[in-house]
């Protein structure tokens, strides 16, 4: 069964791979990213790429309006967009911390809130977190803003699953370990991850289509390495 799928953070890395994988299966994709060019250049007939800064209300409205005008339902929402910051705590500026939370927490809250009216009991909302946001996991210096923001969306997922468990969509969160992406290279220069963006994209694609049949309100730790 073909589904209507919204994916954020699609200009590179895992998000870009998700678009290709799910589009190849015939699903209708709305790809949201500040830079729509990489996806637009794929020229896939069942993919619409919209330039969208998730922190801007007018941009979010453009995405929601597309759904309202073209789709009756949103079957899958993958909150994949993320902003990274690695900096000594003593040197971190609050303005930079707010930017991290704007993308990693507030935009997830806002987009999910605005798309909920288009979901139903069979819809699945998947949010991408990080092992750094999991309580008790190994922590790394300089990631106070990033990892704490990723912890926030884990708790948000658990709360939304509880609130909508009677007749709403399913909510699950994936805490990823090291994946070979530009963000990983920025976080841990020289570290070679055991998983490629394409491989992780395949896992997330499969989970987004089927995971809600088995899980709701769950944190899944998707990692085989430290970091």
C-alpha positions in Angstrom: 0.0 0.0 0.0 1.4 3.4 -1.1 1.7 6.0 1.7 2.0 9.7 2.1 5.3 10.4 3.9 6.8 13.7 5.2 10.5 13.7 5.8 12.5 16.6 7.3 16.3 17.2 6.8 16.5 15.8 3.4 19.3 17.7 1.8 22.0 15.3 2.8 22.9 12.2 4.9 20.2 9.9 6.2 17.3 12.2 5.1 18.5 12.2 1.5 18.8 8.5 1.5 15.3 8.1 3.0 13.8 10.1 0.1 15.4 7.8 -2.5 14.6 4.6 -0.7 10.9 5.4 0.0 10.3 7.0 -3.3 11.7 3.9 -5.1 9.0 1.9 -3.3 6.4 4.1 -4.8 5.4 6.2 -1.8 4.4 9.9 -2.1 7.1 12.0 -0.4 7.1 15.6 0.8 10.8 16.4 1.4 11.5 19.4 3.7 14.9 21.0 4.0 16.4 24.5 3.9 18.2 23.4 0.7 15.7 21.6 -1.6 18.1 21.4 -4.5 19.7 17.9 -3.9 16.3 16.3 -3.8 14.8 18.4 -6.6 17.7 17.4 -8.8 16.7 13.7 -8.5 13.6 14.6 -10.5 11.5 11.8 -9.0 7.8 12.1 -10.1 6.4 11.1 -6.7 8.6 13.5 -4.6 7.9 17.1 -3.8 10.8 19.1 -2.4 10.1 22.3 -0.5 12.6 24.7 0.8 11.7 24.9 4.5 13.5 26.4 7.5 11.6 24.6 10.2 12.2 27.4 12.6 10.2 29.8 10.5 6.4 29.8 10.9 5.8 31.0 7.3 7.9 28.1 6.0 6.0 25.5 8.1 2.8 26.9 6.8 3.9 26.3 3.3 4.6 22.7 4.1 1.3 22.2 5.9 -0.6 24.0 3.1 0.9 21.5 0.6 -0.5 18.6 2.7 -3.9 20.3 3.1 -4.2 20.8 -0.7 -2.8 17.6 -2.0 -3.2 14.8 0.6 -6.1 13.7 2.7 -3.8 12.0 5.2 -0.2 11.8 6.4 0.7 8.2 6.9 4.2 8.7 8.1 6.2 11.7 9.5 9.9 11.3 9.9 11.3 14.1 12.0 14.9 13.7 10.9 16.2 17.3 10.7 18.9 18.1 13.2 21.3 20.9 14.1 24.7 20.0 15.6 26.8 22.0 18.0 30.1 20.9 19.6 31.6 23.5 21.9 33.1 23.8 25.3 30.4 24.7 27.8 32.2 27.7 29.1 32.4 29.2 25.6 28.9 28.3 24.4 26.6 31.3 23.7 22.9 31.0 24.6 22.0 32.3 21.1 23.7 29.1 19.7 22.0 26.9 22.2 18.6 28.3 21.2 19.3 27.6 17.5 20.0 24.0 18.4 16.8 23.7 20.3 14.8 25.5 17.6 15.6 22.8 15.1 16.0 19.7 17.3 13.1 20.3 19.7 10.7 23.2 18.9 10.4 22.5 15.2 9.6 18.8 15.9 7.0 19.9 18.4 5.5 22.4 16.0 5.5 20.3 12.8 4.1 17.3 14.6 1.4 19.5 16.2 0.4 21.0 12.8 0.3 17.7 10.9 -1.6 15.8 13.6 -5.0 16.7 12.1 -4.0 14.8 9.0 -3.0 11.6 10.8 -5.2 8.7 12.0 -4.8 5.6 14.1 -2.7 3.9 11.5 -0.2 6.8 11.0 3.3 6.6 12.4 5.4 9.5 13.7 9.1 8.6 13.9 11.5 11.0 15.5 15.3 10.6 15.1 17.3 11.2 18.3 20.8 10.2 19.3 22.4 7.8 21.7 23.9 10.9 23.3 20.3 11.8 24.5 19.7 8.4 26.2 20.0 8.4 29.9 22.9 6.3 31.1 24.7 6.2 27.7 28.3 7.2 27.2 28.5 11.0 27.1 31.1 13.2 25.3 32.4 16.7 26.2 31.2 19.6 24.2 27.8 18.2 23.4 25.7 19.7 26.2 23.3 21.5 23.9 23.0 18.9 21.2 22.7 15.8 23.4 20.2 17.5 25.8 18.1 18.5 22.9 18.0 14.9 21.7 17.0 13.8 25.2 14.1 16.2 25.1 12.5 14.7 22.0 12.7 11.2 23.6 10.5 12.3 26.4 8.3 14.2 24.1 7.7 11.0 22.1 6.8 9.0 25.2 4.3 11.7 26.3 2.6 12.1 22.9 2.2 8.3 22.6 0.4 8.3 25.9 -1.8 11.2 25.0 -2.9 9.8 21.7 -2.9 6.0 22.5 -6.6 5.6 22.2 -7.2 6.7 18.6 -4.2 8.7 17.4 -1.1 7.9 15.5 1.8 5.8 16.9 4.9 7.7 18.1 8.3 6.1 18.3 11.9 7.5 18.6 15.1 6.1 17.3 18.3 6.9 19.1 21.0 6.5 16.5 24.7 5.7 17.2 27.5 6.5 14.8 26.5 6.8 11.1 28.9 7.9 8.4 27.5 11.4 7.7 28.8 14.9 7.5 27.5 15.5 11.0 29.5 12.6 12.4 32.7 13.9 10.8 32.1 17.3 12.5 31.5 15.6 15.9 34.3 13.1 15.8 36.9 13.9 13.1 38.7 10.9 11.7 36.2 8.4 13.3 34.9 5.8 10.8 31.4 4.6 11.5 30.4 1.0 11.0 27.1 2.0 9.3 26.6 4.1 6.2 23.8 6.7 5.7 22.2 4.4 3.1 22.2 1.4 5.5 20.7 3.5 8.3 18.2 5.0 5.8 17.1 1.5 4.9 16.5 0.6 8.5 14.6 3.8 9.3 12.5 3.4 6.1 11.5 -0.1 7.1 10.8 0.9 10.7 8.7 3.9 9.6 6.5 1.7 7.5 6.1 -1.2 9.9 7.3 -0.3 13.4 4.0 1.0 14.6 2.5 -2.4 14.3 4.6 -3.5 17.2 5.7 -0.4 19.1 4.2 2.8 20.5 5.9 5.3 22.8 9.2 3.3 22.6 12.8 4.4 22.4 14.7 2.1 20.2 18.5 2.3 20.5 19.9 1.8 17.0 23.7 1.5 17.7 26.4 -1.0 17.5 29.3 1.3 18.5 30.6 4.0 20.8 30.2 6.7 19.8 
